[in-house]
Amino acid sequence: MGETTTFVYDAKDKILGRLASKVAKQLLSARKSGNPNKVIILNAEEAIVSGPKKAVLADYHFRYNLNHPRKGPFFPRMPDQILKRTVRGMLPYQKNSSGRNALRDLRVMIGRPSNLSGEELPEGHEWGDTSQLERPLPLKYIRLGEISKSLGVDATRWNGGDN
């Protein structure tokens, strides 16, 4: 086994699907090669979903209201859990254990913790390559934080809730 490396991604102004597919691919390839690499995604509430606001919100409300409120299956409302569930959808989570183990190596956080707040990262951590994800903001988009608020989450429950 090699040295553990933790890749840190900042989700601010990144399109949700592109970031999730990059992270899922990295987690799976690390699992298959035997590297104990981990991934941390920061600022989950700042990730964006492209599309008209009304259509995106209608889609998320439909998914959330699709099933029984007590029996499930349950759809997440918090921005970090939505992002983690999106990555889970891109992993072979139910087919084999490599997908479940890869998901265990993922941490998604709302805001930025103090130890990862500066440009210098702690030892064993490095910034993930987002050069392929750097794009101008689309004309129509909505942030995950706004989607969570519309699903009924109190914004004061996360650090980014200054409203």
C-alpha positions as CSV (number, residue, x, y, z in Angstrom):
1,M,0.0,0.0,0.0
2,G,1.2,3.5,-0.9
3,E,1.2,6.7,1.1
4,T,-2.3,8.1,1.9
5,T,-3.1,11.3,0.0
6,T,-6.1,13.3,0.6
7,F,-7.3,15.4,-2.4
8,V,-9.2,18.5,-1.5
9,Y,-11.7,20.1,-4.0
10,D,-13.5,23.4,-3.6
11,A,-17.0,23.1,-5.0
12,K,-17.5,26.9,-5.3
13,D,-18.8,27.7,-8.8
14,K,-18.3,24.2,-10.0
15,I,-21.0,22.4,-11.9
16,L,-22.4,19.6,-9.6
17,G,-22.4,16.8,-12.2
18,R,-18.9,17.5,-13.6
19,L,-17.4,17.7,-10.1
20,A,-19.2,14.5,-8.9
21,S,-18.1,12.5,-12.0
22,K,-14.4,13.6,-11.6
23,V,-14.5,12.7,-7.9
24,A,-16.2,9.3,-8.5
25,K,-13.7,8.4,-11.2
26,Q,-10.8,9.3,-8.9
27,L,-12.2,7.4,-5.9
28,L,-12.8,4.2,-8.0
29,S,-9.4,4.3,-9.7
30,A,-7.7,4.8,-6.3
31,R,-9.6,1.8,-5.0
32,K,-8.7,-0.4,-7.9
33,S,-5.1,0.5,-7.9
34,G,-4.8,-0.2,-4.1
35,N,-4.0,3.4,-3.1
36,P,-5.7,4.5,0.1
37,N,-6.5,8.0,-1.4
38,K,-9.3,10.0,0.1
39,V,-11.3,13.0,-1.2
40,I,-12.7,16.0,0.7
41,I,-15.1,18.4,-1.0
42,L,-15.4,21.9,0.6
43,N,-18.1,24.5,0.2
44,A,-20.8,22.1,-1.0
45,E,-23.5,24.8,-0.7
46,E,-21.7,26.8,-3.4
47,A,-21.8,24.1,-6.1
48,I,-24.1,24.9,-9.0
49,V,-26.7,23.0,-10.9
50,S,-27.1,24.4,-14.4
51,G,-30.6,25.0,-15.8
52,P,-33.6,27.3,-15.3
53,K,-34.3,27.8,-11.5
54,K,-37.9,26.8,-11.8
55,A,-37.2,23.5,-13.6
56,V,-34.3,22.5,-11.3
57,L,-36.3,23.2,-8.2
58,A,-39.3,21.3,-9.6
59,D,-37.0,18.3,-10.3
60,Y,-35.6,18.3,-6.8
61,H,-39.0,18.8,-5.2
62,F,-40.4,15.9,-7.3
63,R,-37.5,13.6,-6.2
64,Y,-37.9,14.7,-2.5
65,N,-41.7,14.1,-2.5
66,L,-41.6,10.9,-4.6
67,N,-41.6,8.4,-1.7
68,H,-43.3,7.8,1.6
69,P,-42.1,10.4,4.2
70,R,-41.6,7.7,6.9
71,K,-40.8,4.6,5.0
72,G,-38.4,6.0,2.4
73,P,-36.3,5.8,0.4
74,F,-35.2,9.1,1.5
75,F,-33.7,11.9,-0.6
76,P,-31.3,14.2,1.1
77,R,-32.1,17.9,1.7
78,M,-28.8,19.3,3.0
79,P,-26.3,20.5,0.3
80,D,-23.4,18.3,1.5
81,Q,-25.7,15.2,1.5
82,I,-27.1,16.1,-2.0
83,L,-23.5,16.3,-3.4
84,K,-22.5,13.0,-1.7
85,R,-25.6,11.3,-3.0
86,T,-24.8,12.6,-6.5
87,V,-21.3,11.0,-6.3
88,R,-22.9,7.8,-4.9
89,G,-25.0,7.6,-8.0
90,M,-21.9,7.5,-10.2
91,L,-20.3,4.7,-8.2
92,P,-21.2,1.0,-8.5
93,Y,-22.6,1.3,-4.9
94,Q,-25.1,-1.6,-5.0
95,K,-23.2,-3.9,-7.4
96,N,-19.9,-4.5,-5.6
97,S,-18.0,-3.5,-2.5
98,S,-15.5,-1.3,-4.4
99,G,-18.2,1.3,-4.9
100,R,-19.2,1.2,-1.2
101,N,-15.6,1.4,0.0
102,A,-14.9,4.2,-2.4
103,L,-17.8,6.2,-1.0
104,R,-16.4,5.7,2.5
105,D,-13.3,7.6,1.3
106,L,-15.3,10.7,0.5
107,R,-16.0,13.6,2.9
108,V,-18.3,16.5,1.8
109,M,-18.4,19.6,4.0
110,I,-20.5,22.7,4.1
111,G,-18.2,25.7,4.3
112,R,-14.5,25.5,5.0
113,P,-13.1,24.1,8.3
114,S,-10.3,26.1,9.9
115,N,-7.6,23.6,9.2
116,L,-8.3,23.8,5.4
117,S,-9.0,27.5,5.3
118,G,-5.7,28.8,4.0
119,E,-3.8,28.2,0.8
120,E,-1.4,25.9,2.6
121,L,-2.9,22.5,3.3
122,P,-1.9,20.2,6.1
123,E,0.7,17.4,5.4
124,G,-0.8,14.6,3.3
125,H,-3.4,16.9,1.7
126,E,-3.2,18.4,-1.8
127,W,-5.5,20.3,-4.0
128,G,-7.4,18.2,-6.6
129,D,-6.9,19.1,-10.3
130,T,-9.9,21.1,-11.4
131,S,-8.4,22.5,-14.6
132,Q,-11.0,20.5,-16.7
133,L,-13.8,21.8,-14.5
134,E,-12.9,25.5,-14.8
135,R,-15.6,27.1,-16.9
136,P,-17.5,30.3,-17.0
137,L,-20.8,30.3,-15.0
138,P,-23.7,29.2,-17.2
139,L,-26.4,31.8,-18.0
140,K,-29.1,29.9,-16.0
141,Y,-28.1,28.1,-12.8
142,I,-28.9,27.7,-9.1
143,R,-26.7,26.9,-6.1
144,L,-27.1,23.8,-3.9
145,G,-27.7,26.1,-0.9
146,E,-30.7,27.6,-2.6
147,I,-32.1,24.2,-3.5
148,S,-31.7,23.1,0.1
149,K,-33.5,26.2,1.4
150,S,-36.4,25.6,-1.0
151,L,-36.6,22.0,0.3
152,G,-37.1,23.4,3.7
153,V,-33.7,23.3,5.3
154,D,-32.9,26.1,7.8
155,A,-29.8,27.9,6.5
156,T,-28.6,28.6,10.0
157,R,-27.9,24.8,10.4
158,W,-24.8,25.2,8.3
159,N,-21.8,27.6,8.7
160,G,-22.6,29.2,5.3
161,G,-26.0,30.4,6.6
162,D,-25.5,34.1,7.1
163,N,-29.2,34.8,6.3
